[in-house]
Amino acid sequence: MDIIQHSIAVGKYLVSPLIKTQDDGHFAASVSIRSGHGSGMTDRVMRFTPRFRSHSAAVRYAVEQGLGWVHEKHPARPASGPCTA
């Protein structure tokens, strides 16, 4: 069974870890990165090779990877300082 929880909104993206329990008791991690609305919605899903001994470790990994993808696509802009003319 896939479990979706801990969704995080980052700008126009919704990052949702997807965790699945494996037959051996370990956990597989994936992440969904959704953007847009209606017919213009895009959902990217990344599945990861590592298997995890705990559900929380799989969630952490999926969230880190998803947020990393978002920040890579849209790096933070430096804050504007006071204008010194």
Secondary structure, DSSP 8 states (H G I E B T S, - for coil): -EEE---EEETTEEEEEEEEE-TTS-EEEEEEEEES-GGG-EEEEEEEEEEESSHHHHHHHHHHHHHHHHHHHS-----------
